[in-house]
Amino acid sequence: MKPEQFGFMKGNLDLIESTGSEALLHCDVNENNLVAKVSADIDLSGVKQVDLAFPLDKIHLFDKSTEESLRNN
């Protein structure tokens, strides 16, 4: 994949939720809530801020008030 196909941001790590083989990272990004799914093998002990990189075609955005998907179908 090419760099322009990715989004990059920093997030303040609020909570790590273990789900077995994966972990859900609950982050604050510019006063917006973001949840990222990562491998549980990643050691995040003591981490307060994370650098996030993600494929733009794989993100799911939702309207905060209606909770409806903002993805164009």
Residue frames as a rotation matrix with the C-alpha (Angstrom) as fourth column:
MET 1
0.580 0.815 0.000 0.00
0.815 -0.580 0.000 0.00
0.000 0.000 -1.000 0.00
LYS 2
-0.194 -0.602 0.774 1.11
0.573 -0.710 -0.409 3.55
0.796 0.364 0.483 -0.68
PRO 3
-0.823 -0.200 -0.532 1.55
0.564 -0.399 -0.723 6.16
-0.068 -0.895 0.442 2.09
GLU 4
-0.854 0.519 0.043 -1.26
-0.499 -0.839 0.219 8.29
0.150 0.165 0.975 0.65
GLN 5
-0.147 0.811 -0.567 -3.66
-0.108 0.556 0.824 5.40
0.983 0.183 0.006 1.29
PHE 6
-0.195 -0.017 -0.981 -3.10
0.884 0.430 -0.184 5.76
0.425 -0.903 -0.068 5.04
GLY 7
0.595 0.319 0.737 -4.24
-0.110 -0.877 0.468 8.21
0.796 -0.360 -0.487 7.69
PHE 8
-0.322 -0.763 -0.561 -1.97
0.650 0.253 -0.717 9.11
0.689 -0.595 0.414 10.59
MET 9
0.387 0.414 0.824 -2.77
-0.318 -0.779 0.541 10.63
0.865 -0.472 -0.170 13.98
LYS 10
-0.815 -0.566 -0.125 -1.73
-0.015 0.235 -0.972 10.71
0.579 -0.790 -0.200 17.63
GLY 11
0.306 0.952 0.030 -4.12
-0.130 0.011 0.991 9.69
0.943 -0.307 0.127 20.37
ASN 12
-0.484 -0.335 0.808 -4.14
-0.836 -0.094 -0.540 9.81
0.257 -0.938 -0.234 24.15
LEU 13
-0.495 0.230 -0.838 -4.71
0.052 0.971 0.235 6.28
0.867 0.073 -0.493 25.39
ASP 14
-0.138 0.576 0.806 -7.63
-0.895 -0.422 0.148 6.21
0.425 -0.701 0.573 27.84
LEU 15
0.304 0.367 0.879 -8.32
-0.702 0.710 -0.053 2.48
-0.644 -0.601 0.473 28.18
ILE 16
-0.624 -0.420 -0.659 -7.06
-0.729 0.617 0.297 -0.87
0.282 0.665 -0.691 26.92
GLU 17
0.295 0.814 0.500 -9.78
-0.850 0.462 -0.252 -3.51
-0.436 -0.351 0.829 26.68
SER 18
-0.784 -0.620 0.039 -8.50
-0.557 0.730 0.396 -7.07
-0.274 0.288 -0.917 26.29
THR 19
0.355 0.917 -0.181 -10.68
-0.906 0.291 -0.307 -9.35
-0.229 0.273 0.935 24.17
GLY 20
0.785 -0.167 0.596 -8.37
0.132 0.986 0.103 -12.38
-0.605 -0.002 0.796 24.08
SER 21
0.113 -0.772 0.625 -6.24
0.937 0.292 0.191 -12.40
-0.330 0.564 0.757 20.94
GLU 22
-0.128 -0.090 0.988 -6.95
0.598 -0.801 0.005 -8.69
0.791 0.591 0.157 20.34
ALA 23
-0.430 0.046 -0.902 -7.07
0.782 -0.479 -0.398 -5.50
-0.450 -0.876 0.170 22.36
LEU 24
0.400 0.591 0.700 -9.31
0.780 -0.621 0.079 -2.49
0.482 0.514 -0.710 21.87
LEU 25
-0.671 -0.656 -0.346 -7.53
0.740 -0.623 -0.254 0.82
-0.049 -0.426 0.903 22.40
HIS 26
0.556 0.830 0.037 -9.90
0.826 -0.557 0.079 3.56
0.087 -0.013 -0.996 23.51
CYS 27
-0.531 -0.847 -0.025 -8.23
0.843 -0.531 0.082 6.84
-0.083 0.023 0.996 22.56
ASP 28
0.573 0.548 -0.610 -8.96
0.427 -0.834 -0.349 10.55
-0.700 -0.061 -0.712 22.68
VAL 29
-0.453 -0.650 0.611 -7.99
0.874 -0.189 0.448 12.19
-0.176 0.737 0.653 19.38
ASN 30
-0.931 0.053 0.362 -8.61
0.056 -0.958 0.283 15.94
0.362 0.283 0.888 19.32
GLU 31
-0.701 0.652 0.289 -11.50
-0.562 -0.257 -0.786 15.54
-0.438 -0.714 0.547 21.78
ASN 32
0.265 0.735 -0.624 -13.05
-0.912 0.401 0.086 12.74
0.314 0.546 0.777 19.69
ASN 33
0.219 -0.113 0.969 -13.37
-0.565 0.795 0.221 9.13
-0.796 -0.596 0.110 20.83
LEU 34
0.209 -0.225 -0.952 -11.63
-0.881 0.380 -0.283 6.53
0.425 0.897 -0.119 18.70
VAL 35
0.510 -0.081 0.857 -11.40
-0.458 0.817 0.350 2.77
-0.728 -0.571 0.379 19.20
ALA 36
0.122 -0.570 -0.813 -8.58
-0.944 0.188 -0.273 0.87
0.308 0.800 -0.515 17.49
LYS 37
0.933 0.170 0.318 -8.29
-0.255 0.935 0.247 -2.92
-0.255 -0.311 0.915 17.34
VAL 38
0.147 -0.951 -0.272 -4.74
-0.918 -0.029 -0.395 -4.27
0.368 0.308 -0.878 17.68
SER 39
0.165 -0.212 -0.963 -3.02
0.068 0.977 -0.203 -7.55
0.984 -0.032 0.175 18.43
ALA 40
0.965 0.213 0.155 -2.98
-0.149 -0.042 0.988 -8.47
0.217 -0.976 -0.009 22.12
ASP 41
0.511 -0.845 -0.157 0.73
0.850 0.524 -0.057 -9.31
0.131 -0.104 0.986 21.68
ILE 42
-0.003 -0.496 0.868 1.61
0.269 -0.837 -0.477 -5.60
0.963 0.232 0.136 21.67
ASP 43
-0.120 -0.130 -0.984 2.92
0.990 0.052 -0.128 -4.51
0.068 -0.990 0.123 25.08
LEU 44
0.055 0.248 0.967 1.33
0.295 -0.929 0.222 -1.16
0.954 0.273 -0.124 25.93
SER 45
0.407 0.038 -0.913 2.29
0.909 0.084 0.409 -1.11
0.092 -0.996 0.000 29.62
GLY 46
-0.090 -0.438 -0.895 2.76
0.651 -0.706 0.280 2.48
-0.754 -0.557 0.349 30.76
VAL 47
-0.759 -0.165 0.630 1.88
0.633 -0.412 0.655 3.93
0.151 0.896 0.418 27.35
LYS 48
-0.301 0.636 -0.711 -0.09
0.382 -0.602 -0.701 7.19
-0.874 -0.482 -0.062 27.51
GLN 49
0.280 0.338 -0.898 0.00
-0.653 -0.618 -0.437 8.29
-0.703 0.709 0.048 23.86
VAL 50
-0.004 -0.222 0.975 -0.10
0.478 0.856 0.196 6.19
-0.879 0.467 0.102 20.68
ASP 51
-0.538 -0.161 -0.827 0.74
-0.665 -0.522 0.535 6.90
-0.518 0.838 0.174 17.06
LEU 52
0.113 0.696 0.709 -1.98
0.133 0.696 -0.705 5.47
-0.985 0.174 -0.014 14.86
ALA 53
-0.694 -0.214 -0.688 -1.72
-0.656 -0.205 0.726 4.59
-0.296 0.955 0.002 11.17
PHE 54
-0.209 0.729 0.652 -4.67
0.129 0.681 -0.720 3.10
-0.969 -0.067 -0.237 9.33
PRO 55
-0.861 0.001 0.508 -5.84
0.506 0.093 0.858 2.33
-0.046 0.996 -0.081 5.79
LEU 56
-0.822 0.525 -0.222 -8.36
-0.484 -0.848 -0.216 5.02
-0.301 -0.070 0.951 4.86
ASP 57
-0.368 0.716 -0.593 -10.63
-0.647 0.261 0.716 2.52
0.668 0.647 0.367 3.10
LYS 58
-0.402 0.161 -0.901 -11.02
0.436 0.899 -0.034 0.47
0.805 -0.407 -0.432 6.32
ILE 59
-0.999 0.025 -0.040 -12.25
0.023 -0.467 -0.884 3.13
-0.041 -0.884 0.466 8.77
HIS 60
-0.202 0.979 -0.031 -15.85
0.806 0.184 0.562 3.28
0.556 0.088 -0.827 9.99
LEU 61
-0.984 -0.085 0.155 -17.23
0.005 -0.892 -0.453 6.69
0.177 -0.445 0.878 10.97
PHE 62
-0.255 0.931 -0.262 -20.50
0.924 0.314 0.218 7.28
0.285 -0.187 -0.940 12.81
ASP 63
-0.105 0.356 0.929 -22.67
-0.056 -0.934 0.352 10.34
0.993 -0.015 0.118 13.43
LYS 64
-0.927 -0.373 -0.029 -22.30
0.017 0.036 -0.999 11.20
0.374 -0.927 -0.027 17.13
SER 65
-0.606 0.740 0.292 -25.97
-0.746 -0.401 -0.531 12.09
-0.276 -0.540 0.795 17.67
THR 66
0.404 0.844 -0.353 -27.71
-0.914 0.392 -0.108 9.45
0.048 0.366 0.929 15.52
GLU 67
-0.078 -0.593 0.801 -25.00
-0.494 0.721 0.486 6.74
-0.866 -0.358 -0.349 15.73
GLU 68
0.883 0.387 0.265 -25.64
0.056 0.474 -0.879 6.06
-0.466 0.791 0.396 12.04
SER 69
0.038 -0.898 0.439 -22.79
0.765 0.308 0.565 5.12
-0.643 0.314 0.699 9.74
LEU 70
0.392 0.008 -0.920 -21.33
-0.335 -0.930 -0.151 7.93
-0.857 0.368 -0.361 7.66
ARG 71
-0.643 -0.657 0.393 -20.00
0.067 0.463 0.884 5.52
-0.763 0.595 -0.253 5.06
ASN 72
-0.080 0.567 -0.820 -21.30
-0.924 -0.350 -0.152 6.11
-0.373 0.746 0.552 1.55
ASN 73
-0.109 0.114 0.987 -22.84
0.027 0.993 -0.111 2.90
-0.994 0.015 -0.112 0.22
